[in-house]
Amino acid sequence: MAGRMSGRSSRLRKSWSSSLRSSFSQIGCVELPASPSEPHRIVPFPSLLDPSDPDAHPSNSGEDSGDDLGPFTSTHAYLSALLAATRARRDDSPLALLQLPLSALPSRTYDRAPFTLGHPDFDAQNVLFDARTGAVRALVDWDGLAAVPRELGALTYPMWLTVDWDPFAYAGYRAHQAHCDDEETLRALRRIYAEAVDRASGEGRRWGRVTRNSHLVSTLEIGLTNELSRMEVVYRLGKYVFGSGTLVCEMLEGIEHCAWYNGRKDVAEVVEWDWYKEHEQEHKANENDSEDDCEAGSASHGERTSPPHSRCEQPKQS
C-alpha cells in the first residue's frame, strides 16, 4: 500500500513538474490538479479586502475591488487591480502617488503573455545549495505559487540583491546582520546577475534585458502590498521617477489637499494649493530664530525649504 501511494505521489510530482515548465497566458494563482491526467488551472488571487475591517471603503477609482483578483492578461491590469484593491482596503496619499510610477515603470514590451512561475519568497533562506560544488539543489517554500509577469517571476532578481530598494527592510538587515552588502555592492551584483541571465538565455536570446530593471516592478509591488515599507518605497521610486525627494514630499502634501484625492463630487476645477503660503507663520517663526540657527539652515526670506513630509512623515490616513 505504501509503495503504491509513493508511486502515485511520484507520478503526480512528475505530472505537475511537466505541466508547470511551460509558460502561462494568464496571471493568477496556480491550482494544482488532484490527478496526473488533469492540467493545472490559473485561478484568481484572494481578495485583499477584510469584510470585518471597519476602515475598508470603496476605492477612489470607483472600481469594485471587493471580489477576488484576476486572472489577468497583462502586467498593467494586475498592478492596477492590486492598487485599486489596496486603496479600497485603506487609502492614503502614498498609494495615490504610486499611480504615476505604476503607469510609467513596467515595460510595455513585457506587459503581455507569456507569464512565468513566481516563487512567493525568492530569498536566500529558501535556496538550497550543494555544500561541495555551490550548485543550486532546490528552491523550497512554494506556498502561494502563482503565474506572474516575467519581471516578477522567472526573470526577476532574488530579493537579497534588491533589498536596498526597500529601505525599511534594508534598515532592518543592516541593524541585525553582521554582514550586509552596501548599495554600491548590490548594484554591481545586479549587473553580474543580469549578465548571467543573458548567458543562460540560449542562442539568439537575451533575457537579461528583462531582468535588468525588474527591481523597479518588484519594488512597486512591495509598495502596493506592504504597508510598513510603503512610505520609503514611494520616496525612493519618486526620487527615481521625478529626480527630487523634495518634489515627492510636496506632491504627497498636495495630493492630500486636492479635490481629486478627497473625492469631491463637484465639477472639476483647478484650485492651487501653496504649502509655503499655508505655513507662512512657521516661516516667520524661523526667520525670528537666532542667527546661529539661521546659519545652520533656517530659511531666509524667499527661499524654499522642504515640506514637513520630509523624508517623508507618515501622512494621515483618509
C-alpha positions in Angstrom: 0.0 0.0 0.0 2.8 2.4 1.0 4.6 1.6 -2.3 1.5 2.3 -4.4 1.0 5.6 -2.6 4.6 6.5 -3.1 4.4 5.7 -6.8 1.3 7.8 -7.2 2.9 10.7 -5.4 5.9 10.4 -7.7 3.7 10.4 -10.8 1.9 13.5 -9.5 5.1 15.3 -9.0 6.3 14.5 -12.5 3.0 15.5 -14.0 2.9 18.8 -12.1 6.6 19.5 -13.0 5.9 18.8 -16.7 2.8 20.9 -16.6 4.4 23.9 -15.0 7.5 24.0 -17.2 5.6 25.8 -19.8 4.7 29.5 -19.8 1.3 30.8 -18.9 -1.2 33.0 -20.7 -2.7 34.5 -17.5 -1.6 36.0 -14.2 -3.1 34.3 -11.1 -2.8 31.6 -8.5 -1.8 28.2 -9.8 -4.2 25.4 -8.7 -2.5 22.0 -9.0 -4.7 19.1 -10.0 -5.5 16.1 -7.9 -4.9 13.7 -10.7 -1.8 13.3 -13.1 -4.2 13.3 -16.1 -5.6 16.8 -15.3 -4.0 20.1 -16.1 -3.2 22.8 -13.7 -5.6 25.8 -13.6 -5.0 29.6 -13.2 -7.4 30.9 -10.6 -8.0 34.4 -9.0 -5.9 35.8 -6.2 -7.8 36.0 -2.9 -9.4 39.4 -2.2 -7.4 41.8 -0.2 -10.5 43.2 1.5 -11.2 42.1 5.0 -15.1 42.2 5.4 -14.6 42.7 9.2 -12.4 45.8 8.8 -14.4 48.9 9.6 -11.9 51.1 7.8 -12.2 49.4 4.5 -14.1 51.5 2.0 -14.6 51.7 -1.8 -11.7 52.8 -3.9 -11.4 56.4 -5.0 -11.0 55.0 -8.5 -14.6 53.9 -8.5 -13.7 50.3 -9.2 -15.3 47.4 -7.3 -12.4 45.9 -5.5 -14.2 43.6 -3.2 -14.0 40.5 -5.4 -11.2 38.1 -5.9 -8.4 39.5 -8.1 -7.9 38.1 -11.6 -6.9 36.2 -13.5 -5.2 38.9 -15.6 -3.8 39.1 -19.1 -1.4 42.0 -18.6 1.1 43.3 -16.1 -0.6 46.7 -16.0 -4.0 45.1 -15.4 -2.6 43.1 -12.5 -0.8 46.0 -10.8 -3.7 48.4 -11.4 -6.2 45.9 -9.7 -3.7 45.5 -6.9 -3.6 49.2 -6.4 -7.4 49.6 -6.5 -7.9 46.7 -4.0 -5.3 48.1 -1.6 -6.7 51.6 -1.8 -10.2 50.1 -1.1 -8.8 48.5 2.0 -7.3 51.6 3.5 -6.4 54.6 1.3 -3.6 57.1 1.8 -1.7 59.7 -0.3 1.4 57.4 -0.9 -0.9 54.9 -2.6 -2.4 57.6 -4.7 1.0 58.8 -5.8 2.0 55.2 -6.7 -0.4 55.6 -9.6 2.2 57.6 -11.5 5.2 55.1 -11.3 2.7 52.3 -11.9 1.9 53.9 -15.3 5.5 54.7 -16.1 7.8 51.9 -14.9 6.6 48.5 -16.0 7.9 47.9 -19.6 5.2 47.7 -22.3 7.4 45.2 -24.1 6.8 42.6 -21.4 3.2 43.6 -20.5 1.6 40.6 -22.1 2.0 36.9 -22.1 4.0 34.7 -21.7 4.0 34.8 -17.9 6.0 32.6 -15.7 6.0 30.9 -12.3 6.8 33.2 -9.5 8.4 32.0 -6.2 6.4 33.6 -3.4 9.5 34.2 -1.3 12.6 34.2 -3.5 15.1 34.9 -0.8 18.3 33.3 0.4 16.8 31.1 3.2 14.7 29.3 0.5 17.6 28.4 -1.8 19.4 25.1 -1.0 23.0 24.8 -2.3 25.4 21.9 -2.6 28.0 22.5 0.1 30.7 21.0 -2.0 30.1 22.4 -5.5 28.0 25.5 -4.7 25.3 24.4 -7.2 21.7 25.2 -6.5 20.0 22.0 -5.5 16.4 23.1 -4.7 14.1 26.0 -4.1 11.7 25.4 -1.1 8.6 27.1 0.4 6.3 27.3 -2.6 3.2 28.1 -0.7 1.2 30.7 -2.7 2.5 29.5 -6.1 1.4 31.9 -8.8 1.8 32.7 -12.5 3.2 36.3 -12.6 4.8 38.7 -15.1 8.3 37.8 -16.1 9.7 40.8 -14.2 8.2 39.3 -11.0 8.8 35.6 -11.8 11.5 33.6 -13.6 13.4 36.7 -14.7 13.3 38.8 -11.5 16.3 39.3 -9.2 16.5 37.4 -6.0 15.2 39.5 -3.1 18.6 39.7 -1.4 20.0 41.6 -4.5 17.3 44.3 -4.4 16.8 44.8 -0.6 18.2 48.4 -0.9 15.2 49.3 -3.0 13.0 48.5 0.1 14.7 50.9 2.6 12.5 49.8 5.5 13.6 46.2 5.1 17.2 47.2 4.3 17.5 49.2 7.6 16.4 46.0 9.4 19.0 43.9 7.6 21.8 46.4 8.4 20.8 46.6 12.0 20.6 42.9 12.7 23.0 41.2 10.3 26.8 41.0 10.8 27.4 41.3 7.0 25.1 43.3 4.8 26.1 44.5 1.3 26.2 48.2 0.7 24.3 49.8 -2.1 27.3 50.0 -4.4 28.0 46.3 -4.0 24.3 45.4 -4.6 24.3 47.5 -7.8 27.4 45.6 -9.0 25.9 42.2 -8.1 22.7 43.1 -10.0 24.8 43.8 -13.1 26.6 40.4 -12.7 23.3 38.6 -12.2 21.6 40.2 -15.3 24.7 39.3 -17.4 24.5 35.7 -16.1 20.8 35.6 -17.2 21.9 36.7 -20.6 24.5 34.0 -20.9 21.9 31.3 -19.8 19.2 32.5 -22.2 20.3 30.4 -25.1 21.3 31.2 -28.6 19.7 34.3 -30.0 18.0 35.3 -26.7 18.9 37.9 -24.2 16.6 37.6 -21.2 18.9 39.7 -19.1 17.3 42.8 -20.6 14.1 41.7 -18.8 16.0 41.2 -15.5 18.0 44.4 -15.7 15.3 46.7 -14.4 12.9 44.1 -13.0 13.6 45.5 -9.5 11.6 48.6 -10.4 8.5 46.4 -10.8 9.1 44.3 -7.8 9.7 47.4 -5.7 6.4 48.8 -7.0 4.6 45.6 -6.0 6.1 45.9 -2.5 4.8 49.5 -2.2 1.3 48.3 -3.2 1.2 45.3 -0.8 3.4 46.1 2.2 2.1 48.9 4.4 5.3 49.1 6.6 7.6 49.6 3.6 5.2 51.8 1.5 6.3 55.2 2.6 10.0 54.6 2.0 9.3 52.8 -1.3 7.2 55.7 -2.5 10.0 58.1 -1.6 12.7 56.0 -3.4 10.6 55.4 -6.6 9.5 59.0 -6.6 13.2 60.2 -6.5 13.9 57.8 -9.4 11.0 59.0 -11.5 11.0 62.7 -10.6 14.6 63.3 -9.6 13.8 65.1 -6.4 13.0 63.9 -2.9 11.6 67.4 -2.0 9.3 67.2 -5.0 8.0 63.8 -3.8 7.2 65.3 -0.4 5.5 68.3 -1.9 3.4 66.0 -4.2 2.3 64.0 -1.2 1.2 67.1 0.6 -0.6 68.4 -2.5 -2.5 65.2 -3.0 -3.9 65.3 0.5 -5.4 68.8 -0.3 -6.7 68.2 -3.8 -10.3 67.6 -4.8 -9.3 64.5 -6.9 -7.9 62.6 -3.9 -10.6 63.7 -1.4 -13.4 62.5 -3.6 -15.3 65.8 -4.0 -18.1 65.4 -6.5 -18.5 69.0 -7.8 -17.5 70.0 -11.3 -13.7 69.7 -11.5 -11.8 72.9 -11.1 -8.2 73.8 -10.7 -7.6 75.3 -7.2 -3.9 75.8 -6.5 -2.7 74.9 -3.0 0.5 76.6 -1.8 2.3 74.8 1.0 4.6 77.7 1.6 1.7 80.2 1.9 -0.2 77.8 4.3 2.9 77.5 6.5 3.7 81.2 6.4 3.6 81.6 10.2 6.1 78.8 10.5 8.4 80.6 8.1 8.1 83.8 10.0 9.0 82.0 13.3 12.0 80.5 11.5 13.1 84.0 10.4 13.0 85.1 14.0 15.3 82.4 15.2 18.8 83.2 16.4 21.5 84.0 13.9 23.2 80.7 14.6 20.1 78.8 13.8 19.7 80.7 10.6 23.3 79.8 9.6 22.6 76.2 10.4 19.9 76.0 7.8 16.8 78.0 8.7 15.0 79.5 5.7 16.0 83.1 4.8 13.3 85.3 3.2 12.1 83.9 -0.2 13.9 80.6 -0.1 12.1 77.3 -0.4 12.5 74.7 2.3 11.4 71.1 2.4 7.8 70.5 3.5 7.1 68.6 6.7 6.5 65.4 4.8 10.3 65.5 4.7 11.7 62.0 4.1 8.6 61.9 4.4 6.5 61.8 7.5 3.8 59.2 7.5 0.8 61.1 6.1 -2.6 60.9 7.8 -4.8 58.1 6.5 -8.1 59.1 4.9 
